[in-house]
Amino acid sequence: MTSSSSQARDDCARLFTVNFAPAAEVMIGEVVEVRYQGVLFSVANQPLKPVDPSKYWVRFSMRGVMSRQSAFIMNDNPGPSPQEYDTNGLIFVQVFAPMSEVNGFAQGGLLAELAQAIFRGAETPSGVFFRNVRINELEDDTKSFRWNVIAEYEFSEIG
């Protein structure tokens, strides 16, 4: 199965959103806001407000790393054969948990584990798959405990 960069981005964000939001709310007992790379306005077309550091929240982003030719697709059509490319990159889910919460560190760690579990062994309908999904604990920023969940992704595309 093949994808495109834009389809892969949409599918990865959808996979995360559908699986994270409801489970996180049950786990934490409140809605956990998800912010997305490149999204600056709300659904109501209002600029996003600054994040409240007394709340749990996450930021989802993707970074393409490489795309290299992996094959020629043989066909009987005149002209050059289509080429297949393997594209890979990194997904980052940054988890922020309030330091003002008694259980903030423990709850934030659980949110990081939830994000990790979403990408382990998963594949999107367009064929994006994930490997080496890991959690990196970061230094706090004096308001929030922080973690990076990093998933390596890969998909094939026809160019």
N, C-alpha and C positions, 0 to 999 in steps of 0.2 A: 504494500500500500504506500502511496506517496502523498506528500503534503506540499504546502508552500510556507514560506516564513510567516505570512500573516495568518494563515489557517492554523499553523502550529501554535502561534501565540494565543489565538482565540481559544483553541482547544485546551491548552495547558491552563489558562486562566479559568476556563469553565470547569475543568476537572477539579481545580483547587477550590473554587468558590462553592460549588455544589456540595462538596464533601466537608469543607472546613466550617463554614458558617453555622449550620445547625448543630454539629457536634460540639463546637467551641461554646456555643450558647448554653448547651446542657452542662458541659464540663465546668464552666466558670459561673454560670447563673446569671449572665448578662450578655447582651449582644457585643460581639467583638468586631470592631470596625476593621474592614479590609480596604486598604488604599492600593491603587494600581499605578504602575509606572506610566507616565504620560497623561494621566487623568487628573485634570485640575478643576473640573466642575462637577457638581452633583447632578443627579438625574433631573432635577428641576432647573438645570442650567445656571446654578448659582456657584460662585467660587467656593471651593472647599475651605472650611474654617481650619485654623490651626488645631492640631491634635491636642486633646486634653490629657496631660501626663498622669492624671489620676485614674485613667481608664486603660484597659487592655486593648491593644490594637496590633495589626500586622501590615506590612507592606510587601506586595508581590511584584517582582520584576524579573525580566529575562535579559540575558546578554548572549548574543550570538558570538561564537568563537571562531568557527572554521566551516568552510564548505569546500569539499574537494570532489573532483570527478571520480566516480567509482565504476562506471561502465558505459558502454555504448549499447543502445537497445536496437537489436537487429530487426529490420522490417523490409518488406518488399517494395516500399515506396521509393520513387526516384528522389534524389537529393540526399543531403547528409542525414545520418542516423541520429535520432534524439540521444541526448546524453543524460545519464543519471548522476546525481550528486548526493553525497552523504553530508548532511549539515548537522553540526552539533553546537552546544553551548551550555549555559548554566542558568538555572532558575534559582532565585534568591527569595526566600520568605524571611523577612526580618520580623522578629517577635519582640514586642515591647510590653513589659509588665510593670505596673506602678510600684515604686519602692514604698509608697505610703500604705500599701495593703499588707496586712500581717502575713498572708500566705502568697504574696506577690511572686516571690521567687519560685516556689513550688508550682503555682498555677501557670506561670510563664513557661516553666520547663515542660509541663504537660501539653501546653499549646504547641511548643516546638516538636514534641514527640508526635502529636497529632498531624502536624504538617509533614513530618518525615514519613509517617505511615501512609499518607495519601499518595506519595510518589513511589514508594517501594513496590516493585513488581507491577506497576501500572503501565497502561498503554492507552493512548487516546484513540478515538474512532479513525483519525487520519493517519495513524501509525507512528506517532511520537512515543518513544519509550524512554525510560529513565534508568539510571544506574548510579552507584556510588552516592546514595543519598545520606547526608550526614548533618549533624548538629554541631555548630561551633558556638560555644558560649563566649560572649563578649564582656568587656568591662561595662559597668553601669555608667550612665551619663548624669548621675546625681539625682535624676528624677525617675528613671526607668531601669529595670533589669533588662538585658538584651541578649538575644540569640540570633544567629543566622542559620537557617536551614538551607542547605545547598544541594541541589539535584542536578546531575549532569543529564542532558537530554540529547537525543539523536533522532533524526528522521531522514527519509530519502525524498528527493524531489527531482522532477524531470525538467530539464532546461533546454 
